[in-house]
Amino acid sequence: MRRGETCVFCGGVAAERVLEATIASGRAPRTFVLLRCPQCGLVTTWPRLGRSELEEYYRPEYWGRANAGDLSWVRRDQASRTSFLGRFRQSGRILDVGCGLGLFLLALDPARWDRYGLEVMPAAFREAQRRLGADRIVTQDLSAAVLPGAQFDVITFWDVLEHLPNPADALKQAFRLLRPGGLLLVRAPNFASYLAQRFGADWYELSLPYHLFHFTPATLTRMLETAGFKVRASGNSTGTGNYHAFKHTMLNRLTRLHGPRGGRLRYYLLKPSFGVWESISTRRDGGSSFELCAERLAEAS
């Protein structure tokens, strides 16, 4: 969003410069600027890359290695997500938007869950479809997917909304697809967290150029309420993700300041104390990511 550009959420046109970061990722260095809409607080990455440009970054190695053939490993890997879901719903028809390799859906008991996924990136789509079935995984944006309304009990966005070109529209589409009383579960990086505010461009979950938007619990709550949802629960994301983000944030900062060799040496010297630092920073300003559970009301506001 440049000055004069329209905010995808509130329609505001002004923008406040938050930070600037240059990335290489094996390609020519490219500079991105984060801009905040002063009217609604939503932070946007500029320039915002289109899908064809982003596909160059979403190579197979982006998804990492997954031991998907070992169901016990999959369930351990996805435990924080399935645990959060289990707090609110035990069975039903579920749609995982941006399902990646399909691991979250694989971790669910097929006897209790009717599992579907959307994934637009080709490499991940092929893997998810192979594991869950061609009739279960669709390679379309949520807004373009031909799905009848009011058919899902739960829709999940695990680390996905920040990747979408229009998250406000995605939430409206989720509202349409959910049955009244259906649940929307979201996990997103927390731009209000200590790590984000203290470390800026070194924050691991800034994740440029993949993240097109950057949420706080307050901005995402407003977006959900505008789409017709009521937030039922929110809090820091559980599991090992917060510690993982902390240690990689420290590695980013130390290598930038002291070079690859000196930075890694300092990283390993300091690593035994990271658990304490991470706990203090989480209590102070929230975890590196947060989770929300929202309920679809009978009618959108």
Secondary structure, DSSP 4 states (H G I P E B T S, - for coil): --TTPPPTTT-----EEEEEEEE-TTSS-EEEEEEE-TTT--EEEES---HHHHHTT--GGGG----TT-HHHHHHHTHHHHHHHHTT-SSEEEEEET-TTSHHHHHS-TTTEEEEEE--SHHHHHHHHHHH-TTTEE-S-TTT----SS-EEEEEEES-GGGSS-HHHHHHHHHHHEEEEEEEEEEEE-TTSHHHHHHGGG-GGG-TTT-SEE--HHHHHHHHHHTTEEEEEEEE--SSHHHHHHHHHHHHHHHHHHHHHHHHHHHHHHGGGHHHHHHHHHHHH--SEEEEEEEE-SS--
